[in-house]
Amino acid sequence: MNDLLTLDDIAGMWKCTRRHARDVLVKLAEFPSPAPGSTLKNPVWLRSEIRAYANRKPKAPAQIPQQGLQTA
């Protein structure tokens, strides 16, 4: 089994198009960086890092403090 994933592999994991993977998924701030030695034209990612990212627990939504109604 290959330890590197291409954009096509990532798109298959997320069941989305290659274009969506390229333009949205890999540009998320918390998405793993491309593997060392990959090129801009053909980036690859480490399978272990992508699996860890895919299986992470989502962050809890930010809690917005509730303020009571203020009298005029």
C-alpha positions, 0 to 999 in steps of 0.5 A, a space after each residue: 500500500 502506498 503511503 502517499 495520497 494524491 488529490 484524487 485519493 483525497 477526493 475519493 476519501 471525502 466523496 467529492 470532486 477533485 476540484 473541491 478537494 484542490 480548491 477547498 479541502 487542502 486549503 483549510 487551515 487545519 489540513 495537513 501540509 503536503 509531504 516533503 518532496 512533493 511538487 506544486 504541480 503534483 502535491 502528495 500527502 502522507 496517508 497517516 496524516 490525512 487519516 488522523 485529520 479525517 478521524 479527528 474529533 470536531 471542535 466544540 462550537 464556540 459558546 456565545 455568552 447570552 446577555 439578558 435584555 437590558 432596560 432602556 
